[in-house]
């Protein structure tokens, strides 16, 4: 067999290698995974925008010897098929490099172990010019004034990752990007920040400001409905699925409602939340098994898997997309059908109020074969009283006006505002207490029978306000 060695053009390869699709916050999260795998309990991220954008991240993990550091800087240092330790959040041994190169052209790592600080550096411009993967060993003294180096030296062990020549940073305001990073890390690592499931509580700070965990299931609110967890066996592994239904907006404050909508909004945040070893990988997806609709916007389903199951889920190198096996999807589809029925209840209960026979409402639903429409209740006692004071022409004109009101009810605008700003919709303010008092005076001046008073007390206006009609 005839063969020949054909090396890739490294310069062109690097350009492709950098375009994996990382965003800034996803890249930082990927670097942070290494710190957690190294048993770090504190991680300090430092970012400054000028004179040149500079990023570094220090952890107090177990650190690396010089030999271990060189191996860590190697591309594809791990075999993805090998069994990993429980806390190992990596798989391919590419995360540190691909995440860093997606954002910067110069990656430097300092690591301390057994009192010795080792240093190595990848410089993509240097690699391109030499057309070789030559790993640089810089002088430690050149980094003595670099942020967080003194902190590394004071630690018993730890690792400092430095990004320079950052050229993939989106042109947004610095504060906006920092806030986006804070929110992303607070969500992705919320279970580590909480210290849940026997993991040591992790502290993460950005520019000396500690992150607070963001639990997307709002489990601290008593109005959150948590269904029982279900364990599903896939080959030799177990998957744990726990559905949650978040509180209806009427059960929480405006601030809390907006907070748990996330930056994507409730509709885009519904669906599955996939965790591998407590780390959130993918969130807000149905994997094509269900449509994201407003009626199910409060449904969020937590899935816990171990780091042995990556191949079953088709998790990509960025840990941001997945495609579960058909065998898994079958069970997930069943769970979706069960949970979405529960997810409708907060809305169905409120829909039923319009046809509640114990209250006489202004609006009702009018069936029309298999369809229906919303209509004004012509049996309402105030409407009936109004008819007695109008001429036939007046009644005809009023009814035409009311039909127009029904026909052109702005359903789309109402639905849109209730989805986006439910706490801003203050429809009840259209009728003031003063308006009600004036209505009482008008009605009483015309004489009220006890039967009519009883009918008024069943209306939305006067229910639980019996005293208003009896004071005069």
C-alpha positions, 0 to 999 in steps of 0.5 A: 500500500502506497502512502504519503504524508500530507500535513494540513495547512496550519494557518488555514486549519486554525481559522476553521478551528476557531470558528466552532461557534462559542459565544463569550459566555459559553467559552468562559463556562467551558474554561470554568469546567476545568476548575470544577474538575480540579476540585476548586472551591473558589474561582475569581474572574477578572476582566478589564476593557482597556487599554486592551481587553484582558481576561484571566481566571484563577482557581484554587484547585489542585493545580498541575505539575509541569508535565501535567500542564504540557499534557493539558495544553495538548489538543484532544488530550483525553479519550472521550470513551474513557471512564471519567471521575464523577466531577469531571465535566470535560470529555474530549480534552479540547475545552480549554483550547477550543474555548480560548481560541474561539475568543483570543489568539494568545492563551497562557496558563500558569499552574501551581502544584507542590509549591512550583509554578509552571507556565506554558503558552499557545500563540496562534500568530506564532504557530501560523508563522512557523506552521508548527504547533510549537508550545511556548514556555514564557519567562515567569518574570514577564507575568509578575505584574499580571492581575491575579498572579500574586494571588496564585503565588499565595495559594497552596495550589491553583491555576491561572488562565490568561487570554490576550489578543482577544479579537472575537469579542462582540461590539457591545458595551462592556457592562452589557457583556459582563451582565450577560456573563454573570447571568449565564454562569449563575444559571449554568453552575447554580447547583455548584453555587448552591452546594447541592447534592453533596458537592462542595459549595463553589464561590465564583466572582467576577471582578470581585463581585460574588455570583448568586445562584439562579435556580430556573425552577424557582424551587424556593417558592411554595407556589412552584409545583414539583412532580415526583422524579422518575428514573429511566434506565438506558442500557447500563445507566439511569436518567432522572427526570423531575418536572416543575410547573412554575407559579402563575403570574398572579402568585408572584410579584412583578419582580419575581415574575420577570426574574424567572422569565430569564432573558429569553422569556417564558415561552422560549425557556419552557421545556427540558433542562439537561444537567450532566453531573450538576452542570447545566448543559442545555435548557429551554428545548423540547428537542422537536418532541413538542411545540413551544406554546404559551399554554405550556410556558411554565413547564420546565423539566429537569433531566440529570445524567452522569458523565458516562452518558454523553454518547446517548445524548449527542452532546457537542464539544461546546456543551450547548447542543444535544440530540438524545437517542430515539429510545430516550425520546420515546420516554421523554415524549410520554413525560411531556404528555403527562406534564403539559396536562398539569402545566395547563391547570394554572390557565384552565382554572382561570378560563373556567371563571368566565363560566362560573355560575356563582358569579354574574360576569360581564363577559361570557363564551358563546358557542357556535357549532364547534367554535365559540366567541367571547360575548357580553352577557346580555343577562347582566342585571345592569344591562337589563336595567339600562334597557328599561331607560332607553328607547327602541332606537337607543336599544338598537344603537347600543346593541350594534355598538356592543356587537362591534365591541365583541367583534373587534376585541383585540385578542392578539394585543391582549394575548401579547401583553399578557405574555410579555407584561402580565403585571403591567395589565391593570384592567380593573383600574378602568372602573374606580370606586367612585364610579361604583358609588355613582352607579349605586346612587343611580340605581337606588334613585330608580328604586331597587327590589330585593330580588334585583339587589340579590342579582346585583350581589352576584355580579363582579362589581358587587360580589362581597360588597353587600354593604354598598347596596344597603347603606342608602 
